[in-house]
Amino acid sequence: MGSFARDRLRRLEREGGTVTLVCQECGEEFRVSEDAGPALVAYQWQQETGAISYQRTPKDVFTILEHEHGASALVKKATGESWPLTMRASGIVGLTE
C-alpha cells in the first residue's frame, strides 16, 4: 500500500471513530469501533476477576472473541501495529488511539 493510501486510511479511521483490523493468520478484516480495544480489555478483566460491569459489552468485542484466531492475531490494517495494545519505546499505548 502506498504512502498516500495509508495516510488517507489513517485519517478516515480517526474521523470515523472506527479502526480496521486484519488477522495475521487468515487475512480476515474487521471494522470495529475505536472503543473496542478498551472494551475488550475490560471484558477480559471482568472474566478473570469476576467483577460486575454496569455497562453492556459492545458487540464488536464478541465479534473479535468469536474469531478463530482471537484478538492476539489482529493488527491495525493502516499501520500494522498490534491491537488493542501497541508497544512503543515510550510504553504501552493504543487504548485511546
ABEGO torsion letter per residue (X at the ends): XBAAAAAAAAAAAAAAGBBBBBBAAAGBBBBBBAAAAAAAAAAAAAAAAGBBBABBBBAAAAAAAABAAEAAABBBAAAGBBOABBBBAAEBBGAAX
